[in-house]
Amino acid sequence: PAVGEKGVASHERTVIIEADVEAVLADLNAEYESIIAGVDSYDAYMAKQAEIAAFYEKVNATSADLCIKMCGYAITYAENILASGKSTDEMYDDMEIVYDLIYDDMGDEIYDGIYDGILDDIYDDFYDGALDDQPDDVEYSDWSKARSNEYEMWSDTRSDVYEQWSDYRSDVYEFWSDMRSELW
């Protein structure tokens, strides 16, 4: 069943959402593991430079998609709660799932999986790893440029991911707060 289908129990929705986030993060990590394989030197990094740049774009897009999905899930939960036929007191209490699951738990999963997870790994593996030492047969300017470009891609992606995550959490929190206020 889909998250928004009528008759899907709250627990089922929770399991679906958690599985969705876990699957997206697992796919992203699997792709990263494929890219990083063998990238342990400047030459290996340079051979995969285009693939690495495309992966940064994918990390950014995946983060944005997940954050948008979380906002949609918050709306779906609220719609189902409002359609439940319960008293406003019960619906007020039921809205807590939006905060606990969508804002808090999934917010932590996304942050830990992308911002503090894969992006930390990328920094360690590329900037502080493969590009850490200048090879003897490579001009300083070439090595320095590659290192600077890597840092810029990492930093830009990290900033974008944090902004997406922060915006989604703010939006969900405001939505949750407004819904509970209206129910109160």
MDTraj code that builds the backbone (N, CA, C; nanometers):
import mdtraj as md
import numpy as np

residues = "PRO ALA VAL GLY GLU LYS GLY VAL ALA SER HIS GLU ARG THR VAL ILE ILE GLU ALA ASP VAL GLU ALA VAL LEU ALA ASP LEU ASN ALA GLU TYR GLU SER ILE ILE ALA GLY VAL ASP SER TYR ASP ALA TYR MET ALA LYS GLN ALA GLU ILE ALA ALA PHE TYR GLU LYS VAL ASN ALA THR SER ALA ASP LEU CYS ILE LYS MET CYS GLY TYR ALA ILE THR TYR ALA GLU ASN ILE LEU ALA SER GLY LYS SER THR ASP GLU MET TYR ASP ASP MET GLU ILE VAL TYR ASP LEU ILE TYR ASP ASP MET GLY ASP GLU ILE TYR ASP GLY ILE TYR ASP GLY ILE LEU ASP ASP ILE TYR ASP ASP PHE TYR ASP GLY ALA LEU ASP ASP GLN PRO ASP ASP VAL GLU TYR SER ASP TRP SER LYS ALA ARG SER ASN GLU TYR GLU MET TRP SER ASP THR ARG SER ASP VAL TYR GLU GLN TRP SER ASP TYR ARG SER ASP VAL TYR GLU PHE TRP SER ASP MET ARG SER GLU LEU TRP".split()
xyz = np.array([
    [0.0827, -0.1199, 0.0000],
    [0.0000, 0.0000, 0.0000],
    [0.0867, 0.1257, 0.0000],
    [0.0331, 0.2306, -0.0587],
    [0.1031, 0.3584, -0.0622],
    [0.0739, 0.4373, 0.0645],
    [0.1628, 0.5291, 0.0971],
    [0.1511, 0.6076, 0.2196],
    [0.0189, 0.6822, 0.2273],
    [-0.0291, 0.7374, 0.1188],
    [-0.1489, 0.8197, 0.1212],
    [-0.2802, 0.7450, 0.1061],
    [-0.2771, 0.6144, 0.0844],
    [-0.4008, 0.5391, 0.0643],
    [-0.4864, 0.5399, 0.1890],
    [-0.6165, 0.5523, 0.1666],
    [-0.7091, 0.5420, 0.2790],
    [-0.7027, 0.4008, 0.3342],
    [-0.7176, 0.3907, 0.4634],
    [-0.7171, 0.2602, 0.5270],
    [-0.5782, 0.2088, 0.5618],
    [-0.4740, 0.2817, 0.5228],
    [-0.3393, 0.2418, 0.5606],
    [-0.3169, 0.2893, 0.7032],
    [-0.2910, 0.1953, 0.7906],
    [-0.2740, 0.2279, 0.9316],
    [-0.1503, 0.3136, 0.9521],
    [-0.1544, 0.3934, 1.0581],
    [-0.0430, 0.4818, 1.0903],
    [0.0875, 0.4045, 1.1019],
    [0.0824, 0.2888, 1.1649],
    [0.2042, 0.2082, 1.1801],
    [0.2575, 0.1652, 1.0428],
    [0.1682, 0.1246, 0.9536],
    [0.2106, 0.0852, 0.8183],
    [0.2747, 0.2031, 0.7452],
    [0.2129, 0.3209, 0.7589],
    [0.2683, 0.4409, 0.6964],
    [0.4089, 0.4674, 0.7499],
    [0.4253, 0.4539, 0.8794],
    [0.5555, 0.4767, 0.9418],
    [0.6597, 0.3812, 0.8849],
    [0.6254, 0.2558, 0.8746],
    [0.7172, 0.1551, 0.8210],
    [0.7529, 0.1875, 0.6759],
    [0.6547, 0.2283, 0.5973],
    [0.6776, 0.2626, 0.4561],
    [0.7730, 0.3813, 0.4453],
    [0.7506, 0.4834, 0.5255],
    [0.8347, 0.6041, 0.5211],
    [0.9777, 0.5710, 0.5646],
    [0.9903, 0.4994, 0.6744],
    [1.1242, 0.4620, 0.7221],
    [1.1975, 0.3786, 0.6163],
    [1.1278, 0.2835, 0.5561],
    [1.1883, 0.1987, 0.4536],
    [1.2280, 0.2798, 0.3306],
    [1.1458, 0.3782, 0.2949],
    [1.1748, 0.4638, 0.1809],
    [1.3057, 0.5393, 0.2039],
    [1.3182, 0.6040, 0.3179],
    [1.4390, 0.6811, 0.3477],
    [1.5606, 0.5888, 0.3538],
    [1.5467, 0.4764, 0.4212],
    [1.6579, 0.3813, 0.4313],
    [1.7016, 0.3320, 0.2936],
    [1.6063, 0.3035, 0.2060],
    [1.6392, 0.2540, 0.0717],
    [1.7114, 0.3605, -0.0099],
    [1.6646, 0.4834, -0.0033],
    [1.7291, 0.5921, -0.0788],
    [1.8723, 0.6107, -0.0301],
    [1.8910, 0.6113, 0.1011],
    [2.0256, 0.6289, 0.1561],
    [2.1159, 0.5097, 0.1228],
    [2.0605, 0.3898, 0.1264],
    [2.1383, 0.2700, 0.0924],
    [2.1810, 0.2731, -0.0545],
    [2.0908, 0.3140, -0.1435],
    [2.1252, 0.3240, -0.2862],
    [2.2361, 0.4271, -0.3091],
    [2.2254, 0.5392, -0.2412],
    [2.3262, 0.6444, -0.2543],
    [2.4617, 0.5933, -0.2048],
    [2.4615, 0.5255, -0.0918],
    [2.5868, 0.4702, -0.0381],
    [2.6448, 0.3619, -0.1289],
    [2.5603, 0.2784, -0.1858],
    [2.6079, 0.1735, -0.2766],
    [2.6735, 0.2355, -0.3997],
    [2.6111, 0.3397, -0.4525],
    [2.6710, 0.4069, -0.5685],
    [2.8049, 0.4698, -0.5311],
    [2.8107, 0.5296, -0.4128],
    [2.9359, 0.5895, -0.3678],
    [3.0457, 0.4839, -0.3537],
    [3.0112, 0.3702, -0.2950],
    [3.1091, 0.2624, -0.2788],
    [3.1633, 0.2178, -0.4149],
    [3.0767, 0.2176, -0.5157],
    [3.1188, 0.1821, -0.6506],
    [3.2162, 0.2858, -0.7071],
    [3.1877, 0.4124, -0.6804],
    [3.2736, 0.5204, -0.7314],
    [3.4080, 0.5213, -0.6601],
    [3.4061, 0.5054, -0.5297],
    [3.5289, 0.5168, -0.4498],
    [3.6238, 0.3988, -0.4715],
    [3.5710, 0.2882, -0.5173],
    [3.6548, 0.1687, -0.5367],
    [3.7771, 0.2020, -0.6227],
    [3.8921, 0.1856, -0.5656],
    [4.0165, 0.2078, -0.6385],
    [4.0634, 0.3514, -0.6450],
    [3.9861, 0.4457, -0.5918],
    [4.0281, 0.5862, -0.5952],
    [4.1122, 0.6126, -0.4698],
    [4.2413, 0.5829, -0.4848],
    [4.3313, 0.5968, -0.3713],
    [4.4535, 0.6823, -0.4038],
    [4.4467, 0.7496, -0.5186],
    [4.5595, 0.8328, -0.5612],
    [4.5085, 0.9469, -0.6489],
    [4.5954, 1.0407, -0.6719],
    [4.5641, 1.1536, -0.7604],
    [4.5230, 1.1030, -0.8988],
    [4.6008, 1.0128, -0.9554],
    [4.5722, 0.9619, -1.0900],
    [4.4371, 0.8905, -1.0952],
    [4.4092, 0.8094, -0.9947],
    [4.2806, 0.7384, -0.9904],
    [4.1656, 0.8370, -0.9749],
    [4.1866, 0.9396, -0.8949],
    [4.0849, 1.0436, -0.8779],
    [4.0592, 1.1151, -1.0104],
    [4.1652, 1.1544, -1.0774],
    [4.1520, 1.2273, -1.2038],
    [4.0814, 1.1425, -1.3098],
    [4.1018, 1.0130, -1.3075],
    [4.0373, 0.9239, -1.4040],
    [3.8861, 0.9177, -1.3824],
    [3.8431, 0.9430, -1.2597],
    [3.7000, 0.9373, -1.2278],
    [3.6416, 1.0752, -1.1962],
    [3.7110, 1.1786, -1.2336],
    [3.6696, 1.3146, -1.1976],
    [3.5277, 1.3483, -1.2459],
    [3.4936, 1.3146, -1.3672],
    [3.3591, 1.3441, -1.4195],
    [3.2529, 1.2650, -1.3438],
    [3.2823, 1.1399, -1.3139],
    [3.1896, 1.0558, -1.2388],
    [3.1695, 1.1103, -1.0955],
    [3.2754, 1.1587, -1.0374],
    [3.2687, 1.2158, -0.9026],
    [3.1841, 1.3434, -0.9046],
    [3.2058, 1.4288, -1.0035],
    [3.1269, 1.5524, -1.0145],
    [2.9782, 1.5201, -1.0331],
    [2.9491, 1.4204, -1.1148],
    [2.8090, 1.3795, -1.1356],
    [2.7495, 1.3243, -1.0060],
    [2.8313, 1.2568, -0.9272],
    [2.7818, 1.2031, -0.8004],
    [2.7470, 1.3153, -0.7029],
    [2.8264, 1.4199, -0.6994],
    [2.7925, 1.5353, -0.6153],
    [2.6550, 1.5903, -0.6538],
    [2.6297, 1.6002, -0.7842],
    [2.4989, 1.6473, -0.8301],
    [2.3882, 1.5524, -0.7849],
    [2.4167, 1.4229, -0.7893],
    [2.3174, 1.3258, -0.7454],
    [2.2909, 1.3372, -0.5952],
    [2.3943, 1.3562, -0.5165],
    [2.3774, 1.3735, -0.3713],
    [2.2869, 1.4937, -0.3457],
    [2.3135, 1.6020, -0.4147],
    [2.2340, 1.7243, -0.3986],
    [2.0881, 1.6999, -0.4372],
    [2.0666, 1.6386, -0.5511],
    [1.9304, 1.6123, -0.5988],
    [1.8580, 1.5123, -0.5091],
    [1.9280, 1.4103, -0.4639],
    [1.8675, 1.3096, -0.3764],
    [1.8258, 1.3722, -0.2442],
    [1.9105, 1.4564, -0.1898],
    [1.8776, 1.5260, -0.0653],
    [1.7539, 1.6131, -0.0833],
    [1.7507, 1.6877, -0.1917],
    [1.6351, 1.7747, -0.2189],
    [1.5078, 1.6917, -0.2330],
    [1.5151, 1.5819, -0.3063],
    [1.3984, 1.4947, -0.3252],
    [1.3491, 1.4372, -0.1928],
    [1.4411, 1.3910, -0.1105],
    [1.4019, 1.3358, 0.0194],
    [1.3340, 1.4406, 0.1064],
    [1.3889, 1.5599, 0.1070],
    [1.3316, 1.6668, 0.1892],
    [1.1913, 1.7041, 0.1415],
    [1.1723, 1.7096, 0.0112],
    [1.0394, 1.7384, -0.0441],
    [0.9426, 1.6247, -0.0098],
    [0.9897, 1.5015, -0.0209],
    [0.9064, 1.3862, 0.0144],
    [0.8599, 1.3938, 0.1589],
    [0.9495, 1.4345, 0.2477],
    [0.9141, 1.4420, 0.3896],
    [0.8021, 1.5428, 0.4120],
    [0.8065, 1.6532, 0.3408],
    [0.6983, 1.7519, 0.3518],
    [0.5672, 1.6916, 0.3024],
    [0.5743, 1.6171, 0.1940],
    [0.4552, 1.5498, 0.1427],
    [0.4020, 1.4463, 0.2394],
    [0.4906, 1.3727, 0.3028],
    [0.4482, 1.2744, 0.4023],
    [0.3799, 1.3419, 0.5210],
    [0.4284, 1.4573, 0.5608],
    [0.3660, 1.5309, 0.6713],
    [0.2220, 1.5686, 0.6343],
    [0.2030, 1.6135, 0.5117],
    [0.0689, 1.6500, 0.4646],
    [-0.0210, 1.5270, 0.4607],
    [0.0321, 1.4165, 0.4109],
    [-0.0460, 1.2927, 0.4043],
    [-0.0912, 1.2483, 0.5433],
    [0.0000, 1.2523, 0.6376],
    [-0.0375, 1.2166, 0.7747],
    [-0.1488, 1.3076, 0.8244],
    [-0.1338, 1.4374, 0.8050],
    [-0.2344, 1.5330, 0.8531],
    [-0.3695, 1.5072, 0.7869],
    [-0.3695, 1.4830, 0.6562],
    [-0.4956, 1.4548, 0.5864],
    [-0.5632, 1.3306, 0.6429],
    [-0.4851, 1.2268, 0.6661],
    [-0.5412, 1.1039, 0.7213],
    [-0.5910, 1.1230, 0.8639],
    [-0.5214, 1.2007, 0.9408],
    [-0.5646, 1.2294, 1.0784],
    [-0.6955, 1.3082, 1.0764],
    [-0.7030, 1.4096, 0.9903],
    [-0.8246, 1.4912, 0.9819],
    [-0.9433, 1.4101, 0.9293],
    [-0.9168, 1.3111, 0.8466],
    [-1.0243, 1.2287, 0.7907],
    [-1.0604, 1.1106, 0.8816],
    [-0.9961, 1.1005, 0.9959],
    [-1.0138, 0.9836, 1.0824],
    [-1.1482, 0.9794, 1.1542],
    [-1.2151, 1.0924, 1.1650],
    [-1.3417, 1.0971, 1.2362],
    [-1.3252, 1.1016, 1.3882],
    [-1.2043, 1.1127, 1.4339],
    [-1.1774, 1.1194, 1.5774],
    [-1.2115, 1.2589, 1.6308],
    [-1.2134, 1.2700, 1.7614],
    [-1.2356, 1.4002, 1.8247],
    [-1.1137, 1.4890, 1.8011],
    [-1.1329, 1.6194, 1.8148],
    [-1.0198, 1.7103, 1.7952],
    [-0.9096, 1.6840, 1.8970],
    [-0.9460, 1.6429, 2.0175],
    [-0.8439, 1.6087, 2.1177],
    [-0.7586, 1.4914, 2.0707],
    [-0.8240, 1.3890, 2.0159],
    [-0.7514, 1.2721, 1.9665],
    [-0.6661, 1.3087, 1.8442],
    [-0.7226, 1.3898, 1.7549],
    [-0.6462, 1.4308, 1.6368],
    [-0.5261, 1.5164, 1.6792],
    [-0.5442, 1.6011, 1.7776],
    [-0.4350, 1.6830, 1.8320],
    [-0.3210, 1.5908, 1.8770],
    [-0.3560, 1.4881, 1.9526],
    [-0.2552, 1.3926, 1.9997],
    [-0.1936, 1.3139, 1.8841],
    [-0.2759, 1.2744, 1.7876],
    [-0.2269, 1.1971, 1.6735],
    [-0.1282, 1.2762, 1.5870],
    [-0.1402, 1.4078, 1.5864],
    [-0.0495, 1.4908, 1.5069],
    [0.0957, 1.4810, 1.5568],
    [0.1135, 1.4267, 1.6745],
    [0.2484, 1.4129, 1.7297],
    [0.3372, 1.3269, 1.6396],
    [0.2758, 1.2365, 1.5614],
    [0.3527, 1.1513, 1.4709],
    [0.4268, 1.2350, 1.3661],
    [0.3671, 1.3454, 1.3250],
    [0.4328, 1.4317, 1.2264],
    [0.5633, 1.4856, 1.2836],
    [0.5589, 1.5261, 1.4085],
    [0.6806, 1.5763, 1.4727],
    [0.7794, 1.4620, 1.4966],
    [0.7322, 1.3561, 1.5607],
    [0.8217, 1.2478, 1.6008],
    [0.8858, 1.1773, 1.4814],
    [0.8060, 1.1428, 1.3819],
    [0.8565, 1.0657, 1.2691],
    [0.9181, 1.1535, 1.1606],
    [0.8402, 1.2473, 1.1103],
    [0.8837, 1.3238, 0.9932],
    [0.9891, 1.4284, 1.0295],
    [0.9631, 1.5057, 1.1329],
    [1.0575, 1.6112, 1.1725],
    [1.1803, 1.5528, 1.2408],
    [1.1578, 1.4727, 1.3427],
    [1.2672, 1.4277, 1.4277],
    [1.3405, 1.3052, 1.3715],
    [1.2725, 1.1923, 1.3644],
    [1.3398, 1.0679, 1.3250],
    [1.3946, 1.0717, 1.1825],
    [1.3108, 1.1069, 1.0860],
    [1.3570, 1.1095, 0.9473],
    [1.4528, 1.2265, 0.9239],
    [1.4309, 1.3355, 0.9958],
    [1.5262, 1.4464, 0.9881],
    [1.6649, 1.4027, 1.0309],
    [1.6709, 1.3265, 1.1406],
    [1.7997, 1.2744, 1.1870],
    [1.8589, 1.1756, 1.0871],
    [1.7751, 1.0892, 1.0311],
    [1.8232, 0.9901, 0.9335],
    [1.8856, 1.0583, 0.8109],
    [1.8174, 1.1576, 0.7599],
    [1.8670, 1.2278, 0.6409],
    [1.9956, 1.3029, 0.6736],
    [1.9965, 1.3733, 0.7852],
    [2.1152, 1.4487, 0.8271],
    [2.2335, 1.3542, 0.8474],
    [2.2098, 1.2485, 0.9251],
    [2.3176, 1.1535, 0.9546],
    [2.3624, 1.0770, 0.8306],
    [2.2701, 1.0470, 0.7408],
    [2.3027, 0.9686, 0.6226],
    [2.3729, 1.0469, 0.5136],
    [2.3350, 1.1731, 0.4974],
    [2.3925, 1.2524, 0.3876],
    [2.4916, 1.3557, 0.4400],
    [2.4460, 1.4485, 0.5221],
    [2.5318, 1.5591, 0.5656],
    [2.6490, 1.5099, 0.6497],
    [2.6190, 1.4349, 0.7546],
    [2.7244, 1.3836, 0.8420],
    [2.7728, 1.2451, 0.8003],
    [2.7127, 1.1883, 0.6982],
    [2.7488, 1.0541, 0.6542],
    [2.8306, 1.0563, 0.5280],
    [2.7607, 1.0481, 0.4163],
    [2.8296, 1.0333, 0.2884],
    [2.9190, 1.1539, 0.2559],
    [2.8768, 1.2732, 0.2941],
    [2.9612, 1.3900, 0.2650],
    [3.0872, 1.3926, 0.3505],
    [3.0813, 1.3421, 0.4723],
    [3.2029, 1.3280, 0.5523],
    [3.2950, 1.2232, 0.4900],
    [3.2359, 1.1135, 0.4420],
    [3.3150, 1.0090, 0.3784],
    [3.3841, 1.0612, 0.2524],
    [3.3106, 1.1388, 0.1741],
    [3.3680, 1.1946, 0.0516],
    [3.4885, 1.2827, 0.0848],
    [3.4739, 1.3669, 0.1846],
    [3.5839, 1.4545, 0.2251],
    [3.7059, 1.3712, 0.2650],
    [3.6817, 1.2719, 0.3498],
    [3.7920, 1.1870, 0.3967],
    [3.8569, 1.1090, 0.2827],
    [3.7749, 1.0560, 0.1925],
    [3.8270, 0.9700, 0.0856],
    [3.8948, 1.0465, -0.0272],
    [3.8439, 1.1636, -0.0588],
    [3.8996, 1.2374, -0.1717],
    [3.9928, 1.3500, -0.1273],
    [3.9414, 1.4489, -0.0582],
    [4.0221, 1.5654, -0.0229],
    [4.1354, 1.5277, 0.0723],
    [4.1021, 1.4572, 0.1784],
    [4.2038, 1.4157, 0.2757],
    [4.2640, 1.2799, 0.2427],
    [4.2151, 1.2167, 0.1377],
    [4.2637, 1.0838, 0.1007],
    [4.3412, 1.0868, -0.0290],
    [4.2723, 1.0593, -0.1387],
    [4.3372, 1.0461, -0.2693],
    [4.4148, 1.1710, -0.3102],
    [4.3672, 1.2884, -0.2699],
    [4.4325, 1.4135, -0.3116],
    [4.5191, 1.4755, -0.2021],
    [4.5443, 1.4021, -0.0966],
    [4.6165, 1.4586, 0.0174],
    [4.7620, 1.4903, -0.0143],
    [4.8290, 1.4024, -0.0847],
    [4.9709, 1.4227, -0.1150],
    [4.9923, 1.4501, -0.2629],
    [5.0789, 1.5468, -0.2904],
    [5.1132, 1.5776, -0.4286],
    [5.2061, 1.4688, -0.4818],
    [5.1663, 1.4047, -0.5917],
    [5.2562, 1.3057, -0.6521],
    [5.3802, 1.3737, -0.7101],
    [5.4909, 1.3037, -0.7107],
    [5.6178, 1.3596, -0.7614],
    [5.6099, 1.3976, -0.9085],
    [5.5304, 1.3231, -0.9859],
    [5.5259, 1.3449, -1.1305],
    [5.4153, 1.4416, -1.1740],
    [5.3523, 1.5119, -1.0773],
    [5.2424, 1.6040, -1.1089],
    [5.2817, 1.7448, -1.0644],
    [5.2617, 1.8394, -1.1553],
    [5.2910, 1.9794, -1.1229],
    [5.2069, 2.0247, -1.0035],
    [5.2664, 2.1083, -0.9208],
    [5.1960, 2.1588, -0.8029],
    [5.0655, 2.2275, -0.8425],
    [5.0680, 2.3078, -0.9470],
    [4.9488, 2.3819, -0.9884],
    [4.8355, 2.2877, -1.0295],
    [4.8678, 2.1772, -1.0960],
    [4.7659, 2.0804, -1.1359],
    [4.7059, 2.0109, -1.0137],
    [4.7933, 1.9680, -0.9231],
    [4.7478, 1.9022, -0.7997],
    [4.6646, 1.9974, -0.7147],
    [4.7121, 2.1183, -0.7008],
    [4.6421, 2.2178, -0.6197],
    [4.5050, 2.2512, -0.6793],
    [4.4983, 2.2614, -0.8104],
    [4.3712, 2.2904, -0.8779],
    [4.2717, 2.1761, -0.8561],
    [4.3187, 2.0529, -0.8710],
    [4.2311, 1.9374, -0.8499],
    [4.1801, 1.9363, -0.7059],
    [4.2673, 1.9629, -0.6127],
    [4.2306, 1.9654, -0.4705],
    [4.1323, 2.0782, -0.4407],
    [4.1568, 2.1953, -0.4978],
    [4.0657, 2.3091, -0.4793],
    [3.9288, 2.2817, -0.5401],
    [3.9273, 2.2239, -0.6596],
    [3.8003, 2.1903, -0.7243],
    [3.7220, 2.0891, -0.6412],
    [3.7908, 1.9890, -0.5891],
    [3.7258, 1.8888, -0.5053],
    [3.6648, 1.9539, -0.3809],
    [3.7432, 2.0389, -0.3178],
    [3.6937, 2.1046, -0.1962],
    [3.5713, 2.1910, -0.2268],
    [3.5757, 2.2609, -0.3390],
    [3.4636, 2.3473, -0.3766],
    [3.3373, 2.2656, -0.4041],
    [3.3501, 2.1531, -0.4757],
    [3.2327, 2.0685, -0.5004],
    [3.1764, 2.0165, -0.3688],
    [3.2646, 1.9722, -0.2815],
    [3.2229, 1.9188, -0.1513],
    [3.1549, 2.0282, -0.0687],
    [3.2176, 2.1425, -0.0602],
    [3.1641, 2.2516, 0.0217],
    [3.0303, 2.3027, -0.0312],
    [3.0200, 2.3204, -0.1622],
    [2.8946, 2.3669, -0.2220],
    [2.7824, 2.2657, -0.1983],
    [2.8126, 2.1384, -0.2186],
    [2.7107, 2.0348, -0.1990],
    [2.6695, 2.0293, -0.0526],
    [2.7647, 2.0346, 0.0357],
    [2.7361, 2.0306, 0.1791],
    [2.6488, 2.1488, 0.2205],
    [2.6782, 2.2669, 0.1690],
    [2.5959, 2.3851, 0.1995],
    [2.4538, 2.3687, 0.1477],
    [2.4423, 2.3213, 0.0237],
    [2.3097, 2.3002, -0.0360],
    [2.2292, 2.1974, 0.0427],
    [2.2934, 2.0872, 0.0779],
    [2.2261, 1.9801, 0.1518],
    [2.1791, 2.0317, 0.2876],
    [2.2631, 2.1076, 0.3542],
    [2.2239, 2.1601, 0.4859],
    [2.1056, 2.2554, 0.4725],
    [2.1091, 2.3408, 0.3718],
    [1.9993, 2.4352, 0.3507],
    [1.8685, 2.3616, 0.3204],
    [1.8748, 2.2583, 0.2365],
    [1.7548, 2.1794, 0.2045],
    [1.6989, 2.1148, 0.3309],
    [1.7864, 2.0545, 0.4083],
    [1.7472, 1.9861, 0.5314],
    [1.6874, 2.0853, 0.6308],
    [1.7520, 2.1970, 0.6472],
    [1.7043, 2.2982, 0.7414],
    [1.5691, 2.3540, 0.6979],
    [1.5529, 2.3799, 0.5698],
    [1.4253, 2.4314, 0.5182],
    [1.3128, 2.3303, 0.5388],
    [1.3402, 2.2041, 0.5066],
    [1.2356, 2.1019, 0.5247],
    [1.1973, 2.0895, 0.6709],
    [1.2953, 2.0892, 0.7593],
    [1.2628, 2.0772, 0.9018],
    [1.1833, 2.1984, 0.9495],
    [1.2192, 2.3165, 0.9058],
    [1.1438, 2.4369, 0.9426],
    [1.0011, 2.4293, 0.8910],
    [0.9865, 2.3867, 0.7653],
    [0.8532, 2.3768, 0.7053],
    [0.7665, 2.2748, 0.7792],
    [0.8224, 2.1590, 0.8087],
    [0.7453, 2.0557, 0.8780],
    [0.7113, 2.0998, 1.0196],
    [0.8053, 2.1621, 1.0861],
    [0.7785, 2.2087, 1.2225],
    [0.6667, 2.3130, 1.2230],
    [0.6754, 2.4080, 1.1310],
    [0.5723, 2.5119, 1.1232],
    [0.4359, 2.4515, 1.0902],
    [0.4339, 2.3569, 0.9963],
    [0.3099, 2.2888, 0.9587],
    [0.2512, 2.2151, 1.0784],
    [0.3330, 2.1378, 1.1463],
    [0.2908, 2.0616, 1.2641],
    [0.2358, 2.1551, 1.3719],
    [0.3075, 2.2617, 1.3982],
    [0.2666, 2.3567, 1.4996],
    [0.1334, 2.4245, 1.4626],
    [0.1218, 2.4649, 1.3375],
    [-0.0020, 2.5284, 1.2913],
    [-0.1196, 2.4328, 1.2987],
    [-0.0986, 2.3081, 1.2567],
    [-0.2083, 2.2094, 1.2621],
    [-0.2531, 2.1848, 1.4050],
    [-0.1607, 2.1706, 1.4953],
    [-0.1973, 2.1466, 1.6362],
    [-0.2662, 2.2689, 1.6951],
    [-0.2225, 2.3861, 1.6567],
    [-0.2878, 2.5091, 1.7057],
    [-0.4326, 2.5148, 1.6585],
    [-0.4539, 2.4817, 1.5309],
    [-0.5898, 2.4827, 1.4772],
    [-0.6779, 2.3774, 1.5460],
    [-0.6211, 2.2620, 1.5714],
    [-0.6968, 2.1565, 1.6389],
    [-0.7252, 2.1939, 1.7843],
    [-0.6362, 2.2637, 1.8455],
    [-0.6538, 2.3067, 1.9844],
    [-0.7696, 2.4023, 1.9934],
])
top = md.Topology()
chain = top.add_chain()
for i, resn in enumerate(residues, 1):
    res = top.add_residue(resn, chain, resSeq=i)
    for name in ("N", "CA", "C"):
        top.add_atom(name, md.element.get_by_symbol(name[0]), res)
traj = md.Trajectory(xyz[None], top)
